[in-house]
Amino acid sequence: MFRYFPLLLLACALAFLSLRGPAPANAVAVPDYVTTGGWFTEPPFILNDTNEKVNFGAVLQCDAPFDQPNQLIIHYGDHAEFKLDRLTSASCTLNNPNDPNSGGQFLGHGVGQCNGAPATALTIQLIDAGQGNSPDLARFAVSGAPGCVFAQSSPNPVEGGQITLHAH
């Protein structure tokens, strides 16, 4: 008789949870992390490079530096490669807190390596227009590494790829 006791407890716990019903209608979504990969055409004032594409890929946590992983790589045409070492701060906002698929914005700061030299300042702005909406927007500003100073004054439309802000 006692060998079935754990199964009986599990069945009671599941029954109790099912009585709770769905989440309340006033539940608010919380941004968690952003995933992205894609490219955009570089503004002409950033680089003098025949390959005018800025390619990037990332997984970034909204509450960095506390949560990991935080990974970002950016290729500025054929001119430079930036790799994130550490996010020093990050925050996310949702377009609609009642809809986890509404998109939103990631804003982060960090440090890394650009062409192998220390890049002491990084600003990242990623804007997810929401599931099925476009355009997503991206902006990166890197400084501190010789020959690797890039600053976009405004976010650029992502021409290939996608930015997705995940919320729960």
C-alpha positions in Angstrom: 0.0 0.0 0.0 2.7 2.5 0.9 4.6 1.9 -2.4 1.9 3.8 -4.2 2.0 6.7 -1.8 4.4 8.9 -3.9 2.2 8.5 -6.9 -0.9 9.4 -4.9 0.9 12.6 -3.7 1.9 13.5 -7.3 -1.7 13.0 -8.5 -3.0 15.2 -5.7 -0.5 17.9 -6.5 -1.4 17.9 -10.2 -5.1 18.0 -9.4 -4.5 21.0 -7.2 -2.5 22.8 -9.8 -5.2 22.2 -12.4 -7.8 23.8 -10.2 -5.9 27.1 -10.2 -7.0 27.8 -13.8 -5.4 30.0 -16.4 -3.2 33.0 -15.5 -5.1 36.1 -14.6 -6.1 38.5 -17.4 -4.0 41.2 -15.8 -0.8 39.2 -16.0 2.2 41.3 -17.1 4.9 39.9 -19.4 8.5 40.3 -18.3 11.3 40.7 -20.8 14.0 38.0 -20.4 16.6 38.0 -23.2 17.1 38.9 -26.9 18.3 36.7 -29.7 19.4 38.2 -33.0 21.3 37.7 -36.2 21.4 39.6 -39.4 22.8 42.4 -41.3 22.2 46.0 -42.4 23.9 48.3 -44.9 26.4 50.5 -43.1 25.9 54.2 -43.1 28.5 55.8 -45.4 30.1 57.8 -42.5 31.1 54.8 -40.5 33.6 53.0 -42.7 35.2 53.4 -46.1 34.8 49.8 -47.0 33.8 48.1 -50.3 31.8 45.6 -48.3 29.1 47.9 -46.9 27.4 45.3 -44.7 27.4 45.2 -40.9 26.8 41.5 -39.9 25.9 40.6 -36.4 24.7 37.9 -34.1 23.9 37.8 -30.4 22.3 36.3 -27.4 21.9 39.0 -24.7 20.2 38.9 -21.3 18.0 41.7 -20.2 19.4 41.8 -16.6 23.1 41.6 -17.5 25.6 41.4 -16.0 23.8 39.0 -13.6 22.5 36.5 -16.1 24.5 34.6 -18.7 25.2 33.9 -21.5 25.9 37.2 -23.2 27.4 36.8 -26.6 27.8 39.3 -29.4 29.9 39.5 -32.6 29.8 42.2 -35.1 31.6 42.3 -38.5 31.9 45.8 -39.9 32.3 45.0 -43.6 35.8 43.6 -44.3 37.3 46.2 -41.9 36.8 45.1 -38.3 35.4 42.4 -36.1 34.1 43.1 -32.6 33.6 40.4 -30.0 31.8 41.1 -26.7 33.8 40.2 -23.5 31.3 41.4 -20.9 28.0 43.3 -20.7 28.3 45.8 -17.9 24.6 46.8 -17.9 21.4 46.0 -19.8 17.7 46.7 -19.8 14.7 45.7 -21.8 11.2 47.1 -22.3 8.2 45.6 -24.1 6.0 47.5 -26.6 3.0 46.0 -24.8 3.5 44.4 -21.3 0.3 42.4 -21.7 1.6 40.7 -24.9 5.0 38.8 -24.7 5.1 38.8 -28.5 4.7 42.5 -29.0 8.4 43.2 -29.3 10.4 45.9 -27.5 13.8 47.3 -27.0 17.1 46.1 -25.6 19.7 48.6 -24.5 23.1 47.5 -23.2 26.6 48.6 -22.5 29.8 46.6 -22.3 33.4 46.0 -23.3 35.1 43.7 -25.7 37.8 43.2 -28.4 37.9 44.9 -31.7 40.4 43.4 -34.2 42.1 41.9 -31.1 42.5 45.2 -29.2 40.5 46.2 -26.2 37.4 48.2 -27.0 36.6 50.0 -23.8 33.1 51.2 -24.6 30.1 49.5 -26.4 26.5 50.6 -26.7 24.0 48.2 -28.1 20.4 49.2 -29.1 18.2 46.5 -30.6 14.5 47.1 -31.4 12.2 44.2 -32.1 9.1 45.6 -34.0 7.1 42.6 -32.7 6.2 39.2 -34.1 5.3 39.6 -37.8 6.1 43.3 -37.8 9.0 45.1 -39.4 11.4 46.6 -39.6 13.6 45.5 -36.7 16.3 48.1 -35.9 19.9 47.8 -34.7 22.5 50.3 -33.5 26.1 49.7 -32.3 28.7 52.1 -31.0 32.2 50.9 -30.3 35.2 53.0 -29.1 38.5 52.7 -27.4 40.3 50.3 -29.8 42.7 51.9 -32.4 41.1 51.8 -35.8 37.8 50.5 -34.4 35.7 53.5 -33.6 32.2 53.2 -34.9 29.2 55.1 -33.9 25.7 55.1 -35.5 23.6 58.1 -34.5 20.4 56.2 -35.0 19.3 52.6 -35.4 19.4 51.0 -38.9 16.7 48.8 -40.3 17.8 45.1 -40.3 17.7 44.1 -43.9 18.4 40.4 -43.4 17.7 38.5 -40.2 15.6 39.2 -37.2 15.7 40.6 -33.7 13.5 38.7 -31.1 12.9 39.9 -27.6 11.8 36.9 -25.5 9.5 37.5 -22.6 7.7 35.3 -20.1 
